[in-house]
Structures are given as structure tokens and as C-alpha cells.
Amino acid sequence: MSAAVAVLASCLLPAFAHAQGSRLPGAIEAGLILRQLDGVKRVLVVAAHPDDEDTALLTTLARGWGVEAAYFSFTRGEGGQNLIGTELGAGLGIIRSGELLAARTIDGAQQFFGRAFDFGYSKTAEETFAKWPRERVLSDLVWTIRRFRPHVLISMWSGTERDGHGHHQVSGLLTREAFDAAGDATRFPEQVAAGVAPWAPLKLYRRPLFELGATAIEIETGALDPLFGLTHHQVAMDSRSQHRSQDFGTALPLGPRSTRLSLVSSRVGGSPMEPLLAGIDTTLASLAADLGETAQADLGSYREAIGRAGSSLNAAGPEAVLPFLGEALRRLERLRAAARAGRESELRRELDRRAHLLMRAILAVAGVRVELRARDDVLVPGQTVLVEARVSSGAGAALELDPPVIDAPPGWSVEGIGADVETEPDDAGPFARFFRQPEVVLDPSTRARIEPGELGLWRYAVTVPADAPPASPWFLEHSRDGDLYQWPLDPDLRTLPFRPPPVHGRVAAVVAAAGERFGIEIEDPVRYRAVDGALGESWRPLQVAPRISVAATAPTLIWPGNRPEPRVIAFRISSFAREVTAGEIGLDLPSGWRAAPEMTPFELAGEGAVQTVGFTVEPPEGEAEGEFFARPRIRIAGAEVPAAHATMIDYPHIEPRLLTGDAAVRIVRFPVRVADRRIGYVMGSGDDGPESIRQLGLDVELIEPGDWEAGRLDRFDTIVLGIRAYEVREDLIAANAELLAWAERGGTVVVQYNRYEFNQGAYAPYPITIGRPAPRVTEEDAPVTLADPRAPVLVEPNRLGPADFEGWIQERGLYFPDAWDDRYQAPLEMADTGEPPSRGSLLAAPVGRGLYIHTSLSFFRQLRAGVPGAFRLWANLLSLDGSRWREIAAQ
């Protein structure tokens, strides 16, 4: 293979996640497939979260060894932070699920998930099991093992306290338990009754992290792969870099690399230092043993043809490969027929998989490409979308084929469009008119022949039923049962990242090339090809959305109980439909509340159109406190329609996914006061802090990179730094001296939590150190002691007490400093069960005429959730200035 082709392959690897079919050169795609065609080897890697997996190991197994490899994650990572956006919880789970899919597309493995919801950092397995019912979480892994049927199980964690995170410990414990339970028909018999046969993996390994002296085999991951022109470790780092929400972008280092694995248990005996698959029969021959001598001869000829195809691909080029691939396919079809006549279900599975792969390899070598694309990606009920099937033949292949078949869900309609029906031209970007070739639309009812170098084009009108529900990830279709998602009714969806695409196309053809004729059948999802003038081509899945989305500008509205004056509740109404949508919106309120106007008309010109409408809302007389809901009411063409919030989670490195939810506004009323201060805000990572400041009735202005001159800063009374700001704002690092000088002139600086980067720059006016590992309090209900109840941050303008630390969610805080200068006050004390108290959650000290506050409390979670006590403390931090601090401290 030429160096140029290898370099091209390495450049295209990250584009896999957005590709329709393959984007790799045909010889490389075929070479990867050939590695998978001989032998039966399945390996399942198990851990707790997105990012726990060893991508170098997965790449070596799947891309290098041709192993059918997969990664099972107990959670979708919903409890973490988000470097790239403001999504948390379920929205973050969608992002991290998409990142795992993007990673697997590069490293070649499959991806499975359990039902466990990531409730945040846990320090012990006991705390984790208190929220994850042990048997139910175990059953998810057992189900996956029985469906995937791995020969080798690899646990990324040991199941001991060495693993740190309680989720990691549970992952290690349950993987060991599942190794035995999956093969026991008396465990989870409901799975067996559902048709999932027991399966006992033959070996169990674990990664001996932090155990340099442990007995372990080493799997080389740094070897150069001639197909890619990269080492498997380098390919894996491309895979690893898809975890962008976790700040995991990484370099592609040269040099030797390896993964160490320790043998925990083996059902085939052998030494702990034997190779990973030693002692395991990985041949097809053992599965085909009962099919007779003819089948065994066919199997031998199949293996010989595969071997010669691989040698020819590397040495002689594609033309010499096709005869061997054809011979392999013919032998394989004979084996499939023999297997269908018998009862060898495991053999049929393996032969069917190889037939599918072989057909892909033949098309790749013959230069045949199939594209199934729609003219729109976000569809609404009742919409008709144009779907095109494009089949292109390379220079050496002719095709004979029936019109492609478009498969859609029940209730959808598919109609072929004849060549005499005009349609709008395909928009392929700003320069398409210079390169567009004449397109000949083929008759959707007759067989066609495509000569080498030609393009076959078929068109179909696909109509979405008027009552089609909006797309939603299956794990969000029902409310969680505690900290577990509910399985979908369709058992085939269990453990899958998302639902499969709704529309597929099937192409059956006879390929004539290099003197050979191959019967092939390929099925692919129909997708939308997007062309961006800046980014080029990308492919997006088809999704059904509601015609309109109704989104509150503030889904949780903090309404101070001491402010009876009316407030405006606003909604953004946006359209997913291409045609004009007009209607009315009103507001349903609790008894005693009033809104004006009663109904407001709206008109949306088409897809992407947005209109904001507002209602002036008055609460009932008196100091009403508590939780209330304002629900939008939509009427279109005189009929009530559901008011749903739908948003597209869309980032360049993952496939977009629609997230739907309730459009109601949650109103939280409680007593809170805040001083009239001018607030500047430095945005951090995954931060929506400015909205919480506006909720208190204050104006807030974002501080951009060019705003650090003294004259501009002096217009603020308080400057707030968003979470992890020193990690993502280089301008803040460069201007830190100006920020501290501003504080000395009388300003108040509020610094939210940072990670270890904070230690590197001495950014605080007096020393603050975040230890490794950093203290954190993960129990959201951990007792909080007011160690200094007279501290200014606890008394004005809101006097705080123990009740203000009730109702917090997920955690108290993270990355606490464990050492600080004596000039700081540390008025709060808290700890998780069984741990010594920590006072690093909130530090405050006067600086010149101003004030410096450092807090590691998880305000970014509490404020979004509308936790009253967190808002009262937040208001105090925003309100204080240096002079008032000194007055209170002197009392």
C-alpha cells in the first residue's frame, strides 16, 4: 500500500462518525474486513462510565486482530461536568453516549449500555449499591453477555477500594459476578424464557491499574498498522479525543505502547502469562463440525480464498483480489445453506455476519458505493421527504440490479418517483454548479444496468404519518425508576445506545468485475447529507420532531417571596416544519395566579423560525411560598395540541439527537434578598451562571477577552468567574493581575470551582492549594456545620441556617482546597459519612478595599435546580463588598 493511501486513511478516520457507509479508500476498507473473516473471536470490555474504556486495547483487538470487540458501560456519564456546553443530567448523557459511538466508529468496537443512571461521584461501593439495585444492574451485564456471547471478558476495574470511584468498584464487582452468572440458567431465568441462552465466557481478565508488580500479560498497542500508516495507539487516541465534553482531546504519540491485563479466572486452564486467546478454539471448524465432509471442504476452501485475498490485496492490487473474494463468497453461501438445513444457530450467526462483511469487501474493492440519502433530516408529522438511492460503479465493475427497496416504519408510506417527475436539484454546496453532472433518474419499477463509471439514481417520496411521535432516546421515554432507566418494550433495543434509524434502504445487485459475478445485498440507513461551506460534508440521522417547540426562557423561575410585583414569563416558540405554522399560546396557572394576555397569537414562517412571547404574571396576594407550575397551552387551527419542548443536541463530533421534555415553567418562591450590584461574568466550562443572577433581578454583563482594561472593569461591583474558568479562559489567566488589582480598588471577586490548574498560577491574592486527590463532599445531604455563623457571607443580606442546606442535589461540592492562608475565613464545615470534616468549600478574605471569595460548592447544579438555600447563599456572595464586610466583621 502506498504511503499516500495510508496517510489518507489516517486523515479520514475521525470522519467515520459522520460517514454514509465508508469514507476509507476501498483497499483499506477491504483489508480491515478481511481481518475479521477467519476465526470466531469475541471480547467484551466492561466499565462504569464513558471514558473508562481502554481505547488502545479496543483498537488493537478490533482493527488489528479482527476481533469482534465491544465496550459495555454501566452508565451514560450523566453525573459529570460538561466542557463544551451547558447540558447536564440527561442532556449530558446524550452527549456522552454520542461520544462513545463516535469513538467506537474509529476504533472499530461495538457499544452497549446498562440502565444505571450516573448520580455523581461516589466514594464507596456501598453508597453506589444503595442507589443501584445490585441484581437489576447485574442483570444488564448478564443480558449483554448472553446476547454478545464473548469468549473473553475484561474488567477495567478491580472491584476494590483501589478503584476510587464507587461506580468503578461496583463495575469490577459485578463483572466478576457476571462471569459466573451469565452461564447459569437459574440466574435471571426470565432472560432465558425470552430466548436469550446462557453463555459462559471462557476467560476473565482485569486491568491491574496501580499494581505494577501484578502478574500480567502485555498486549502491544503501539505497533504500526500498514493499513492506516499509524500505530493502533495513535488510532486509539483519535478515538479517545471524541470525549470532548470531558476535555479528553489528546495527541497521537509515537513509540511503543502496551496494555497490561491480569488473568482472574479461566475455564480453559493454562498459565496466567499465556496470550489473551490461548486455549480458546477460535476457528469456524469447531462450529461446523456436524455439517459433514463437504461442508468441511467448503470451509477449507473459504479460508484459503480469504488468505489469498489478503495476500493479493497487499501485493497485487484490487483486480487480483476479486476472484478470491468471489470464491470465498460462493463457498460461504454453500455453508450458509447447509447451516440453515441444520440446527447450528451459532454457526448461522457467524456465517451470516461473514457474508455481510464479504459483500462489503467486494463492493469496496470493486469501487461500488451506495448512498441512501434524504433531503431533510428533521421531519415533522405529515411531512413528505424526498429520498434518493445513489449507486455508483467504479472503473472496473458493472452492476445489474432491481430498484433499491426503501423500508420505513408501519404507518409511513413510500412511493417511487418516476423519471418524468421533476424535483428540486440537490444542493451540494456553493460550488456545486461548477461540478454538477447531469443526473438520470431511473425507473423505480424496472431492473437496471449500471456500467463502469456510471451513477444510478432512484427517487422515492417518503411520508411521515400525521400522528408520528417525536424521536426520543429510548432511555428517556419513561420516567426513571430511582436511579435506573426503564427498559424499552422491544428487547432488541436493550443496551443499544439509541434507537436504530427509522428508514433503511436495501440494494440487491449482481456485480460483474474481473471476470467474476457476485450476488450481493446491502442494507444501510437513510441519512441526510449536510454540506457546509466552512466544514464540508457531514451525514445526519433522520429524526421526527414536533411541528413546533415551546421552550421557556427560564425553565425554573426563582421568584423572591418578598417581591409581589408582576414578572414576565417568556417562551420561545420555534418551528421544525418547512411551511408556515400559525396559532395561539396561553398559560395555565395555579389558582389565584393571573396572566395577561389570556392568549397571544404567533406565526412561524418556516423551519428554524423563532418567535418569543411573554406573559405578565401576578402571584396571589400574600407571601405565597413553595413550588408552582405555569404550563403553556397551544392552539393551532382551533385545536389544542401538546406543548412540548424539543431541542437538538448538536455538536460537530457527534450525531445530533433530539431531546424532548415538558414545556412547563417551575416557579420557586422563597424569601431571598440581594443588593443592587452591577455584575460582570466570566464564562467558564459548561456554565449558565448568568441566568441565575438574572433570576435574582440583577443585570449581568459577560466579560469578553477584550474587556480587561481597568476602565472597563470599574463599571462592575462584582465579578464572577464561571466554573473551571482558569482551564478554558486564557484571557483570564493573562489578566489575572488586573482582576486582583480591581479587587484591591474595592471590587468583589467570586471564583467558582476550578481543578488542579488553579494551583499552577497562584491566581488567588493569598495562597490556596487544591490537594491531589482533591477533597469533595459527594453526599448531597451531608450535614453542614456553620463553623462561623457570624461570618459576613452567612449573615447579609440573608441570614443563613441549617435549613438552607436542605434539598441540595447530587453533591455538596468538589475540588475543595485543603490548605489556605490564615487571612481567609472558612465559615462552613462538611464531610461525607465516616470522613473528617472539610472547611474548604467556601473561603473569603478582604483584599485592599475589596473582597475575594473562592467557593467549590456545586452552585452550577443547585442554581439550575432552583434550590432555595443555594440561591440565598449565592445572593450573599453577589451582594457583599469590602466595606460592608469589614463593618460586619467588626461587630
Secondary structure, DSSP 8 states (H G I E B T S, - for coil): --HHHHHHHHHHGGGGGG-SS--S-HHHHHHHHHTTSSS--EEEEEESSTT-S-HHHHHIIIIIS--EEEEEES---TTS--SSSS--THHHHHHHHHHHHHHHHHH--EEEE-SB---S--S-HHHHHHHS-HHHHHHHHHHHHHHH--SEEEESS-SSGGG-SHHHHHHHHHHHHHHHHTT-TTSSHHHHHTT------SEEEE--TT-TTS--EEEE---EETTTTEEHHHHHHHHHTT-GGGT-------S--EEEEEEEEESS---TTS-TTTT----STTTTGGG-HHHHHHHHHHHHHHHHHHHHHHHT-HHHHHHHHHHHHHHHHHHHHHHHHTT-HHHHHHHHHHHHHHHHHHHHHHT-EEEEEES-SEE-TT-EEEEEEEEE--TTEEEEE---EEE--TT-EEEEE-TTS--------TTHHHH-----B--TTS-EEE-TT-EEEEEEEEE--TT------GGGSS--BTTB----SSGGGTT-SS---S-EEEEEEEEEETTEEEEEEEEEE-EEEEEETTTEEEEEE-EE--SEEEEESSSEEEEETT--S-EEEEEEEEE-SSS-EEEEEEEE--TT-EEESSEEEEEE-STT-EEEEEEEEE--SS---EEEEEEEEEEETTEEE--EEEEEE--TTS--EEEEEE--EEEEEE--------EEEE--SS--HHHHHHHTT--EEE--TT--SHHHHTT-SEEEE-TTHHHH-HHHHHTHHHHHHHHHTT-EEEE----THHHHHT-SSS-EE--SS---B--TT--EEESSTTSHHHHSSS---GGGGSS--S-SBSS--SEE-TTSB--EEE--TTS--B-TTEEEEEETTEEEEEE-B-HHHHTTTT-HHHHHHHHHHHH--HHHHHHHHH-
